[in-house]
Amino acid sequence: MTHYLDFEKPLAEIEGKAEELRAMARVSEEMDIEAEAAALDHKAAALLKDLYKKLSPWRKCQVARHPDRPHCSDYIDALFQEYTPLAGDRKFSEDEAVLGGLARFNDRPVMVIGHEKGNDTSSRIQRNFGMARPEGYRKAVRLMEMADRFGLPVITLVDTPGAYPGKGAEERGQSEAIARATETCLQIGVPLVSVIIGEGGSGGAVAFATANRVAMLEHSVYSVISPEGCASILWKNADKMREAAEALRLTAQDLLKLGVADRVIPEPLGGAHRDREATIASVSDCLTKMLGDLDGLKPKALIKDRRDKFLALGSKGLAA
Amino acid sequence: MNWIANYVRPRINSIFSRREVPENLWTKCDECGTMLFHRELSDNLNVCTNCSHHMAITPRERFTALFDAGNFAEVTVPDPIADPLQFRDQKKYPDRMRAAQKSTGEKDAMLVALGEIGQTPIVAAAQDFSFMGGSMGMYVGNAIVKAAQEAVRLKRPLILFSAAGGARMQEGILSLMQMPRSTVAIQMLREANLPYIVVLTHPTTGGVTASYAMLGDVQIAEPNALICFAGPRVIEQTIREKLPEGFQRAEYLLEHGMLDRVTDRNDMRDELISITRMLMLLPPPVKGHLTGPEEAAPNAIEVAKAPAKADKQPAKK
């Protein structure tokens, strides 16, 4: 069953009616509803196009968080061969909010690391809704360092509401773990490319996305704070998330202008969840291109490329 | 700098204390409630003489107390573009900036300075919590990058005093990007084999803690400073339980292995001198011969240019 977002309600109605008609026709053979159902389909397609023509930033946040959106494990299953998950930070525990391991991408051995949100109640709890604890970042550091030692490119897939704000996470040094992960991103001498596939939530995303090349899916978002969090602080009212989403400039399109994202990957009409395979294929193309850009660069050049990129960030605003 | 210490600061203090207490001579400790004579309090670096509670101190006050004879040269930080996102909440960002600049007399939330502590040349940077909660935006990022570049250029250690609520929301993603940006700055120091010492002061939270404030070679905190990634209120909302007393305070982090030391503000200077000199392979400091700010002011330039062997010179008194 399709999960409709609140702004898709009119669409749900039309598609529901078409579905109903077809169900009735299956029961009684003599009814000829195809013309009517086709008209409804047509209307639904036009409405979908209209709804997604210019999504507001808040609606993009909703699409980015859509439960049926392809998640990290979907990309890994579809795009990587011989995926061999590697677990644990060797310090305290394993964190299942972070997937990571050896795999082949286009036959080339790589290290893939990403946040996994889960796709039903039990897996969401298992994955802690994609909110990593310090162990997740420390595992990522371990895998990045291993990749660096053996010369494997690192691919990160970012999809997290943010780092987990829990008691144990704080006790075990959440901030230090994030800081070290960002630092490791900056000092490995292998290509590091990143795709924001859904939500890029604050420091929890930076820890993986401090990459040579950063791509964002068309309706993904990347922000210093969630619109709800920002609204409750600056507007003193969490219901002002629409205004906050607008002000924060968190869309892929704005981030491309600001130089934070290097590429925007188009999504199928109606969002990644309406055609998961097409989305995954586009991400694959983009990863190939981004890795290709970095081919032949020596470790020192790769490190310099990353540092120069982040040092230069912020030299242009949106107005420029 | 003396006019700041002798004239501006008392004036500012008097304006603030006037509201609560007549005669503007007294400040109330927010911890134990003791009325403190403001002169005595500022002589004690805003640490309560009764209960040792560490109250806020501005970067300028801190530097005046930190550097030899209170002398330091401010480093100009490159200006970032103003209001890059044209951010507007209930107020416009430029209006919030102007208000903060007016109330603090500073350009933004970080001050960078060159000077000597115990005749050890250093670069220091201090974050100003009174300026929009010390929040880290592009200016603060530029300040850290500049401080690191100066440290590398002059081959000096960098001492950074952190104090911030986190990233500056009004600069959106560009404030978030100061996390990797400041990390690049710290890596420059590391490559040049220069010590980077972080003094975490109350409060240091969010993206600031999760980047440059946790990457020091030596991590020192002031007593009872709140240091965390997610604030206690956010955590209480998430896990729906009351947090224990002292959670996320400096002493708690020390116990959990996240800090090297918790040090009183009044002992901080000696400790920093000692640590930086050892890490820079310099001979032990000669203590107790440095002149006070009033006496030494005319020689400010000379002091700043004195070579490292200065510690063999006889006391100036």
HADDOCK unambig.tbl for C-alpha pairs under 7 A between the chains (distance, minus, plus):
assign (segid A and resid 165 and name CA) (segid B and resid 230 and name CA) 5.40 0.50 0.50
assign (segid A and resid 165 and name CA) (segid B and resid 234 and name CA) 6.93 0.50 0.50
assign (segid A and resid 165 and name CA) (segid B and resid 235 and name CA) 5.44 0.50 0.50
assign (segid A and resid 166 and name CA) (segid B and resid 235 and name CA) 5.48 0.50 0.50
assign (segid A and resid 166 and name CA) (segid B and resid 239 and name CA) 6.69 0.50 0.50
assign (segid A and resid 167 and name CA) (segid B and resid 235 and name CA) 6.73 0.50 0.50
assign (segid A and resid 170 and name CA) (segid B and resid 228 and name CA) 6.79 0.50 0.50
assign (segid A and resid 170 and name CA) (segid B and resid 229 and name CA) 6.95 0.50 0.50
assign (segid A and resid 171 and name CA) (segid B and resid 256 and name CA) 6.58 0.50 0.50
assign (segid A and resid 173 and name CA) (segid B and resid 258 and name CA) 6.65 0.50 0.50
assign (segid A and resid 174 and name CA) (segid B and resid 229 and name CA) 6.45 0.50 0.50
assign (segid A and resid 175 and name CA) (segid B and resid 209 and name CA) 5.63 0.50 0.50
assign (segid A and resid 175 and name CA) (segid B and resid 210 and name CA) 3.96 0.50 0.50
assign (segid A and resid 175 and name CA) (segid B and resid 228 and name CA) 6.88 0.50 0.50
assign (segid A and resid 175 and name CA) (segid B and resid 229 and name CA) 5.19 0.50 0.50
assign (segid A and resid 176 and name CA) (segid B and resid 210 and name CA) 5.77 0.50 0.50
assign (segid A and resid 176 and name CA) (segid B and resid 214 and name CA) 5.47 0.50 0.50
assign (segid A and resid 178 and name CA) (segid B and resid 210 and name CA) 5.56 0.50 0.50
assign (segid A and resid 179 and name CA) (segid B and resid 210 and name CA) 4.73 0.50 0.50
assign (segid A and resid 179 and name CA) (segid B and resid 211 and name CA) 4.41 0.50 0.50
assign (segid A and resid 179 and name CA) (segid B and resid 214 and name CA) 6.68 0.50 0.50
assign (segid A and resid 179 and name CA) (segid B and resid 215 and name CA) 6.97 0.50 0.50
assign (segid A and resid 182 and name CA) (segid B and resid 180 and name CA) 6.26 0.50 0.50
assign (segid A and resid 183 and name CA) (segid B and resid 183 and name CA) 6.16 0.50 0.50
assign (segid A and resid 202 and name CA) (segid B and resid 176 and name CA) 6.77 0.50 0.50
assign (segid A and resid 203 and name CA) (segid B and resid 207 and name CA) 6.20 0.50 0.50
assign (segid A and resid 210 and name CA) (segid B and resid 180 and name CA) 6.62 0.50 0.50
assign (segid A and resid 223 and name CA) (segid B and resid 172 and name CA) 6.55 0.50 0.50
assign (segid A and resid 223 and name CA) (segid B and resid 173 and name CA) 5.37 0.50 0.50
assign (segid A and resid 224 and name CA) (segid B and resid 169 and name CA) 6.70 0.50 0.50
assign (segid A and resid 224 and name CA) (segid B and resid 172 and name CA) 5.65 0.50 0.50
assign (segid A and resid 224 and name CA) (segid B and resid 173 and name CA) 5.34 0.50 0.50
assign (segid A and resid 224 and name CA) (segid B and resid 176 and name CA) 5.23 0.50 0.50
assign (segid A and resid 234 and name CA) (segid B and resid 89 and name CA) 6.48 0.50 0.50
assign (segid A and resid 235 and name CA) (segid B and resid 89 and name CA) 6.73 0.50 0.50
assign (segid A and resid 235 and name CA) (segid B and resid 90 and name CA) 6.37 0.50 0.50
assign (segid A and resid 247 and name CA) (segid B and resid 87 and name CA) 5.52 0.50 0.50
assign (segid A and resid 247 and name CA) (segid B and resid 88 and name CA) 6.25 0.50 0.50
assign (segid A and resid 248 and name CA) (segid B and resid 172 and name CA) 5.11 0.50 0.50
assign (segid A and resid 249 and name CA) (segid B and resid 172 and name CA) 6.80 0.50 0.50
assign (segid A and resid 307 and name CA) (segid B and resid 184 and name CA) 6.22 0.50 0.50
assign (segid A and resid 310 and name CA) (segid B and resid 180 and name CA) 6.56 0.50 0.50
assign (segid A and resid 310 and name CA) (segid B and resid 181 and name CA) 5.43 0.50 0.50
assign (segid A and resid 311 and name CA) (segid B and resid 181 and name CA) 5.43 0.50 0.50
assign (segid A and resid 314 and name CA) (segid B and resid 174 and name CA) 5.92 0.50 0.50
assign (segid A and resid 317 and name CA) (segid B and resid 84 and name CA) 4.23 0.50 0.50
assign (segid A and resid 317 and name CA) (segid B and resid 85 and name CA) 6.30 0.50 0.50
assign (segid A and resid 318 and name CA) (segid B and resid 84 and name CA) 6.03 0.50 0.50
assign (segid A and resid 318 and name CA) (segid B and resid 85 and name CA) 5.81 0.50 0.50
